[in-house]
Amino acid sequence: MGIKAFKYRIYPNQEITDKLQWTLDRCRELYNAALAERKEAYRMAGKSISYFEQKRDLVEIKTDIRPEYKDIASHVLQDVILRVEKAYKAFFRRVKNGEKPGYPRFKGRNWYDSFCYPDGAGWKFIPGEKKHAKLILSKIGSINVTMHRPIEGTIKTCTVKREGDCWYVVLSCEVEVKPLEVSYEDVGIDLGITHFAALSNGEMIDNPRHYRKAEKKLKKLQEALSRKKRGSHRRKKAVQKVAKAHRKIRNQRKDFHHKQSRKLVNRYQVIVFEDLAPANLSKAPKPKQDENGKYLPNGAAAKGGLNKSILDAGWYTFTEMVKAKAESAGRTVLFVNPSYTSQACSGCGTIRKKDLSERWHSCECGCELDRDTNAAINILTLGQKHLSGRADPTRATA
């Protein structure tokens, strides 16, 4: 069995929208209060407050301090306390592993956008005819749901989420995992900018460039926003328009990633990627100074354009989708060291350095093919060496 999430758009009326927002605000207040209590207890007395202590105090809080919490399902409030606990556990895990700690932060209005019913109490989901359904939330009301795909398995949790001025329900379901039939095709994939992906069999996946195509529209919306007076209703509407445009780009990119990752997992048994670090690849160049302290050209403008294209492609999200789909389909995903995959000849192994502008690979051994296809073949070769026990990749997922 596995866990799968189904996300649907919901359409609350104004009264229900106000209740949802009110519930969200109260949950955010409770989260911040629970975080503040933990910080103060440690600062004043060196004491750590546990999840169970804060959960037990909810009864007293609802009775004496915040009686309005009685209008929120108890399990929703308990889940808020659990979120604080999870934030602290993640913090201590990062400290232990030597990563950047990132201490839990207080949440502003735009940084706390969901509340969860962690079990079957307090809500009910009723599928209807065709694509229509009903979501009934305790102490909130009944909400229309549009089902763009049928739900599967047994529903375990229900999360209500706000994205801009839109609302969604996310149903986490326990489903039966059904591996796909064994495929006898393997593939190496070189992710790039000119093409989103080059496959070792010579096929290419074109880069849709969703952000680049929407840049002009975004620029106009941002300019309109900058002219609005702070705190005005018109500025609020302009902010919503900018957010809507960004949400559309994100949804387009996610849809593209889902479709392409599904095609790859359905077709290939072993999928090999380079172990790239997009966050490092998209860093701004360091400033250059002469002996007098005067700043020199460092290629920041050109690098800025490249960084924008890298982030627009969304390589990390794509590879994570492939991993998730492959895990339930019985496929294997490998990540290999990217060193010299573009420079080495896939025919004879000779290293021949090439500039980024050189898009064709030509070698004295007679190997002539696209630069990215050559890299994809090298990536596949490294993955096959690992599977045969002759080399170790950076990461591997079966």
QUISUL-V996416 format. One record per residue. RES is the residue in one small letter. PHI is phi as a letter, one per 30 degrees, with the letter a starting at -180 (999 if undefined). PSI is psi as a letter, one per 30 degrees, with the letter a starting at -180 (999 if undefined). Layout:
BEGIN
RES PHI PSI
RES PHI PSI
END
This chain:
BEGIN
m 999 k
g b l
i c k
k b k
a c k
f c k
k c k
y b k
r d k
i c l
y b i
p d k
n d a
q d e
e d e
i d e
t e e
d d e
k d e
l d e
q d e
w d e
t d e
l d e
d d e
r d e
c d e
r d e
e d e
l d e
y e e
n d e
a d e
a d e
l d e
a d e
e d e
r d e
k d e
e d e
a d e
y d e
r d e
m d e
a b f
g i g
k c k
s c k
i c k
s d l
y d e
f d e
e d e
q d e
k d e
r d e
d d f
l e e
v d e
e d e
i d e
k d f
t d e
d c e
i c e
r b i
p d f
e d f
y d f
k d f
d d g
i c k
a e k
s e e
h d f
v d e
l d e
q d e
d d e
v d e
i d e
l d e
r d e
v d e
e d e
k d e
a d e
y d e
k d e
a d e
f d e
f d e
r d e
r d e
v d e
k d e
n d g
g i g
e d l
k d j
p d e
g i i
y d k
p e k
r c l
f d k
k c k
g d l
r e e
n c g
w c g
y b j
d b g
s a l
f b l
c b k
y c j
p d f
d b a
g d g
a c k
g j g
w a l
k a k
f c k
i c j
p d k
g c a
e d k
k h c
k c g
h c k
a a l
k b k
l c j
i c j
l c k
s d k
k i g
i b e
g k a
s c k
i b k
n d k
v b k
t c j
m c j
h d f
r a l
p d l
i d l
e b l
g i a
t c k
i d k
k c e
t b l
c b k
t c k
v c k
k b k
r c k
e b j
g i b
d c g
c c l
w b k
y b l
v c k
v c j
l c j
s c k
c b k
e c j
v b l
e d k
v d k
k b j
p d k
l d l
e d k
v d k
s c k
y c g
e c k
d c l
v b k
g c k
i b k
d c j
l d k
g a a
i c e
t e e
h c k
f d e
a a k
a c k
l c l
s d f
n c g
g j f
e d l
m b k
i c j
d d k
n d j
p d f
r h h
h d e
y d e
r e e
k d f
a c g
e d e
k d e
k d e
l d e
k d e
k d e
l d e
q d e
e d e
a d e
l d e
s d f
r d f
k d k
k d k
r d k
g i f
s d l
h d e
r d e
r d e
k d e
k d e
a d e
v d e
q d e
k d e
v d e
a d e
k d e
a d e
h d e
r d e
k d e
i d e
r d e
n d e
q d e
r d e
k d e
d d e
f d e
h d e
h d e
k d e
q d e
s d e
r d e
k d e
l d e
v d e
n d e
r c e
y c k
q d e
v c k
i b k
v c k
f c l
e d k
d d i
l d l
a b i
p e e
a d e
n d e
l d f
s c g
k d k
a d k
p d k
k d k
p d k
k c k
q b k
d d a
e d f
n c g
g i g
k d k
y d k
l c l
p e k
n b g
g i g
a d e
a d e
a d e
k d e
g d e
g d e
l d e
n d e
k d e
s d e
i d e
l d e
d d e
a d e
g i h
w d e
y d e
t d e
f d e
t d e
e d e
m d e
v d e
k e e
a d e
k d e
a d e
e d e
s d f
a c f
g i g
r c l
t c k
v c k
l b k
f b k
v c l
n d k
p d f
s d k
y i g
t d f
s d f
q c f
a d k
c d k
s d f
g d e
c b f
g i g
t d k
i d k
r b j
k d k
k b k
d d l
l d f
s d f
e d j
r c g
w b k
h c k
s b k
c b l
e d f
c d f
g j g
c d j
e b j
l a l
d d k
r e e
d d e
t d e
n e e
a d e
a d e
i d e
n d e
i d e
l d e
t d e
l d e
g d e
q d e
k d e
h d e
l d f
s d g
g i g
r c f
a a l
d c k
p d l
t d e
r b l
a b k
t b k
a c 999
END
